[in-house]
């Protein structure tokens, strides 16, 4: 049976904990912790680059890329949007982040050095939806290229949607790019199933997956209210049509108004 109510889960920490229970998914989840002064310092020492993000947030708002560069006079840098601030110590860095937080809880996540195209980072959105039979199905894959100098790839933060084959084809060839996309679809599917075991009422998942420089996939985030309209940017319109059809069946977007309904509405307004 299809769940037409759906469910939105805003808490990124809860979603991370849920999917990490599945060993086949956990291997692709970057080290993620509740952010405080201790975890900030420890993760920067270990990874050199991390992302700090609100526990609850959308469209990439509030996401910061933090880097540690030993040997520099100001070794700690905080990248937020196109703005960069540098600090002499972890304490000063943490003070800045705390003021930015405004008492909201944040997470610290191991930074993934994403693949780039023309110097711009990109990640991949894998759409997974309940199909008419009630089973999870990966229905669309699209890459999102970040605005130059920005850490986030979100469309609402200036990211550009692009067919994944355009980015991976030159690196891997057509066959290699197709195999890579198949692996991403499979990981997105496993992620949705793992999340659904904790939250059975969800019916759509947008898995944001990054490929590092070794082409290893990392699950950056799972969105339970993914934007189906993103796929309209693909040249292959069949993907967009399928994503939209499933979204309507799941009650996530309104059904289109037919010409007959539109004409009836117009005639009714005229009579009034």
N, C-alpha and C positions, 0 to 999 in steps of 0.2 A: 504493500500500500504506500502511496506517495504522501508524504507529510507536506501539506500545503501551507502550514503556518510558518515553518522555518524558525530559525533562532539565530540571534546575533550574539556573539561572545566577544566582548570588548577587551577582556583581560588577557594580555599577551602572556603573562606569567602562567596563568591557568592553562592556556593552550599549549605552552611549551612543556609543562609538566605532563599533560595528558598524552601528547604524542611521543614523549620520551619513554613511555612505558613499553612501546613497541620496539624491540631491538633492531628490526630492519629499518626503522625510521630514525631511531636515536643516533645511529652512526652518522647521520647527515644533519643533525641539529648542532649548531655552534654552541660552545660553552656559554651559558646564559645564567646570570645571577641577579638577585636584587641589588640595586646600586646603593652603595654607601662608601664612605671614605676608604674603608679597608678593602672592599672588593674592587674599587676603582684602582687603587694602587697595585694590588696583587695581579689583576688582569693586565694592566699596562706593563708590568714587569715581565709577565709571561708571554704576552702576545705582541706588544709594541703598538698595536692599533686595535681599538675597540669602537663599538657603536653604543651610544647611550640614548635610550628612547623612553617615552612615557609608557607606563604599564597599560594605559588606555589612551588610544589616539588613532587618528585616521589621516590619510593623505600625506603621510610622511612628516606631519607637523611635530616639531619638538625634537626631531632626530638630530643628533650631533655625532660627528666622527672625531674621536680623540686619538692623538698620536703622541708617542714618546720617542724623542730623538736624542739619545745620550751624546754628550760632547758639545751640544749647543748651549749658548748662554741662556736661552729660554727654551728648555727641552720639551715642554709640554704644549701642544697646540690643540685648539678646539675649533672645529669647522662646523658652522651652522649656516646652511644655505650657501651664500657666496662670501659670508663673513668669516674671517679667521682671527682668533685671539691667541696670544702666546703667554705662557706663564713660567715662572722660575721654579715652582715646586708643586707637588701634588696638592698640598694644602690650599694654595692659591687657586689652582684649577678647580678643586672641589668646592671652594667658596663661590666661584663663578657659576658652576653648575647648580649649586644649591639655590642661588638667587634666581636662576632661570627656572628652576623647578616650581617655585611658588608652592612648596609643600606637597606637590604631587609626587606619588611614588614613581621611580624610574627603574629601568633595567639596564644592566651592562651586558653586552653581547660581544663575544669574540669577533674581531673584524675579519671579514673575508676579502682578500684582494681579488676583486672581480675582474673578469675579462673585460677588455676595452675595445671599442671601435673608434678609430680616429681620436684617441685620447679621452674618450668618454666611457664611463662605466655603464654596463648594462646587466640586467637580470631578466628572469623569465617568469611570466605569470602562466601557471597551468590551471585552467578552469576545470573543476570536477563537480558534476551535478548528479542528483538522483534522476535516473531515466524513467520513462513511463512504466517500466516494470518494477520500479522501486529500488533498483540496484545502482550503486555508484558507477559513474562513467566519466572518464576524462574527455571533455568535449572541445577543448580549444587550447592552443599554445601560442603565446605571443611574447616577443621580447620588448623590453622597455629601456630606452637609452636615456641616461641622465643628462640634464643640461650640463654643459661644460663647467667644471669646477664645483659641481654640487655632489653631495654624498648620496642623495635619494633619487630613485628613478620614477617615482610616482607621476602619473600623467598630470595630476592637479598641482604638482610642484615643478612643472616644466618638462617632464619626461616625454620622450617621443616613442610611440608604439611602432614597432617594425616587425616584419615577418622574421622568425628566428633563422630560417634558411638563408636569408640575406647576410646574416652575421657569421653563421657557422660554416656555410658553404665554402667560402674562400679558404677557411682554415682546415676543414676536414674533407672537403669534396661533398658532392651531393649524397652519396651513399652513407658516408660517415655522419653527415649532419642529420640524415633521416634516422640513423641508429641512435644518435644522441637524443633526438627529440623523443624517440620511443622510450628511452630510459627515463627521461624527465616525466613523461606521462605516467609511467609505472610508479615513480616515486610520489608524484602528486596523488595518485590513486591510493597508495598505501597510507599516505598522510591523512587523507580524508577519512579513510576507514578507521584509522587509529583515533582520530579526533571524535568520530561518531560513536566510538565505544564509550567515551566519557560523556558525550552530549548527543544522545540519540535523536534529538529533534532537529538537528541541523540538516539542511538539504542542498546547500551549495558551499563549496570551498574554493577560494582562490589561493593556490599555493605559490608563494613568491620564492623562487629558487635561484640562487646565484651559482655560477660556475667559476671556480678559482683558476689560476693559471695552469694547473695540471688537469683541468676539466673535471675536477671532482665537484659534484653537486652538493650545495648546502641549503637547507631550508631556512630562509631568512625570516619568514613570517607566514602565518596562515590567516586568511581573511574569511569570515563567515558571511559577509555581505559584499561579495565581489561585484564589481561593475560589469554587467554583461555587454554594455555598449562599447567597451574598449575594443572589442573584436571587429567593430565596423571598419577599423583602419586597415584590415587585411584585404589584400586584393582578391583572395579566394573568399567570396561572399557566402559559400556554403557553411563555413565554420560559424560565421556570425548568425546565420539563420538558425542553425541548430542550437547554439547557445541561447538565443532569444526564445526559441520555441520551448525549450526545457524551462527557462526562467518563468515563462508565462504559465506553464503547467504547474509549476511549483508555487505560483502566486506571488512571485518576487517582483514582477512588473505587471502593469495593467495590460489587458488584452487590447489589441488595436481596434479602433472604431471602424466599423464597416461603412461602406458608402450608403447603404440603406439606412443605418442608424443616423448617420450624419444628415441625410435628407429629411428624415422624420423630425429630427431636432430642429432643423431650419424651418420646416413647415409649421411646427408647433409654435416657434417664436413669432412667425409672421401672423398667426391667428391671434396671438396675444396682443 
